[in-house]
Amino acid sequence: MTSPKKKKEIPGTKEITFKCRFCQQVKPLAEMEVLGRFYPPVVACRDCAKKEQ
């Protein structure tokens, strides 16, 4: 039987987040995508990045 993997968190630290330029939602850094076709490059979440393609 395997146990679910837990995130290791160091006491006193926070998860890094960003705010999507398109949907204005705060999301974890792991969902960040940089849209390089804009100048300057724009940061968006995965969902909005897919919609913009």
Backbone as CSV, one residue per row, in Angstrom:
resi,resn,N_x,N_y,N_z,CA_x,CA_y,CA_z,C_x,C_y,C_z
1,MET,0.839,-1.172,0.000,0.000,0.000,0.000,0.888,1.240,0.000
2,THR,0.633,2.146,-0.940,1.444,3.357,-1.012,0.700,4.521,-0.388
3,SER,1.448,5.378,0.228,0.837,6.554,0.838,0.937,7.727,-0.133
4,PRO,-0.015,8.646,-0.088,0.060,9.803,-0.988,1.268,10.661,-0.648
5,LYS,1.879,11.217,-1.678,3.049,12.067,-1.465,2.601,13.405,-0.881
6,LYS,3.309,13.829,0.119,3.011,15.110,0.744,4.073,16.117,0.344
7,LYS,3.638,17.373,0.178,4.594,18.432,-0.095,5.398,18.703,1.160
8,LYS,6.675,18.836,1.002,7.513,19.198,2.136,7.481,20.710,2.259
9,GLU,7.034,21.186,3.384,6.989,22.625,3.621,7.901,22.982,4.772
10,ILE,8.651,23.999,4.575,9.536,24.497,5.615,8.727,25.476,6.465
11,PRO,8.754,25.334,7.764,7.991,26.245,8.628,8.368,27.701,8.360
12,GLY,7.366,28.559,8.263,7.619,29.981,8.058,7.725,30.393,6.605
13,THR,7.495,29.473,5.661,7.553,29.834,4.252,6.153,29.805,3.655
14,LYS,5.984,30.506,2.549,4.699,30.539,1.861,4.872,30.013,0.450
15,GLU,3.769,29.569,-0.142,3.789,29.150,-1.534,3.868,30.406,-2.407
16,ILE,4.666,30.341,-3.460,4.815,31.473,-4.365,3.644,31.475,-5.330
17,THR,3.007,32.626,-5.479,1.861,32.756,-6.364,2.069,33.926,-7.318
18,PHE,1.234,34.003,-8.340,1.250,35.109,-9.273,-0.179,35.409,-9.668
19,LYS,-0.406,36.574,-10.248,-1.742,36.972,-10.676,-1.776,36.963,-12.199
20,CYS,-2.705,36.207,-12.765,-2.836,36.098,-14.213,-3.304,37.433,-14.792
21,ARG,-2.704,37.857,-15.897,-3.061,39.131,-16.525,-4.430,39.090,-17.191
22,PHE,-4.900,37.901,-17.554,-6.150,37.786,-18.295,-7.356,37.537,-17.397
23,CYS,-7.289,36.527,-16.516,-8.439,36.194,-15.666,-8.366,36.834,-14.286
24,GLN,-7.235,37.467,-13.947,-7.034,38.174,-12.676,-7.119,37.271,-11.448
25,GLN,-6.955,35.953,-11.619,-6.970,35.035,-10.489,-5.553,34.806,-9.987
26,VAL,-5.425,34.593,-8.692,-4.129,34.287,-8.090,-3.937,32.778,-8.172
27,LYS,-2.833,32.354,-8.781,-2.569,30.932,-9.013,-1.163,30.587,-8.533
28,PRO,-0.890,29.291,-8.288,0.469,28.889,-7.886,1.455,29.054,-9.044
29,LEU,2.700,29.222,-8.706,3.752,29.456,-9.698,3.854,28.308,-10.702
30,ALA,3.500,27.098,-10.290,3.585,25.932,-11.181,2.649,26.058,-12.380
31,GLU,1.613,26.888,-12.287,0.673,27.061,-13.391,1.013,28.257,-14.276
32,MET,2.149,28.889,-14.049,2.541,30.081,-14.794,3.088,29.725,-16.175
33,GLU,2.691,30.495,-17.171,3.236,30.374,-18.514,3.617,31.771,-18.988
34,VAL,4.716,31.881,-19.703,5.147,33.156,-20.246,4.807,33.164,-21.728
35,LEU,4.005,34.143,-22.138,3.622,34.272,-23.541,4.624,35.204,-24.213
36,GLY,5.584,34.610,-24.906,6.676,35.363,-25.498,6.333,36.062,-26.797
37,ARG,5.162,35.803,-27.348,4.813,36.452,-28.610,4.396,37.911,-28.406
38,PHE,4.174,38.298,-27.133,3.879,39.692,-26.810,5.173,40.397,-26.425
39,TYR,5.205,41.708,-26.620,6.357,42.477,-26.163,5.863,43.594,-25.276
40,PRO,6.276,43.657,-24.050,7.093,42.697,-23.319,6.315,41.411,-23.061
41,PRO,7.023,40.316,-22.783,6.337,39.041,-22.529,5.308,39.163,-21.404
42,VAL,4.199,38.442,-21.553,3.094,38.492,-20.602,3.031,37.173,-19.845
43,VAL,2.740,37.263,-18.532,2.590,36.071,-17.698,1.106,35.748,-17.603
44,ALA,0.760,34.484,-17.887,-0.633,34.042,-17.821,-0.681,32.647,-17.216
45,CYS,-1.873,32.237,-16.775,-2.037,30.880,-16.264,-2.175,29.914,-17.451
46,ARG,-2.054,28.632,-17.212,-2.131,27.637,-18.286,-3.440,27.724,-19.059
47,ASP,-4.555,27.899,-18.325,-5.864,27.944,-18.982,-5.945,29.115,-19.958
48,CYS,-5.547,30.281,-19.517,-5.593,31.477,-20.376,-4.567,31.381,-21.511
49,ALA,-3.423,30.773,-21.253,-2.404,30.613,-22.298,-2.939,29.736,-23.425
50,LYS,-3.692,28.682,-23.073,-4.291,27.816,-24.097,-5.325,28.575,-24.909
51,LYS,-6.117,29.424,-24.252,-7.139,30.213,-24.940,-6.535,31.225,-25.896
52,GLU,-5.358,31.757,-25.559,-4.706,32.779,-26.368,-3.994,32.231,-27.593
53,GLN,-3.838,30.909,-27.682,-3.107,30.325,-28.818,-3.959,30.181,-30.028
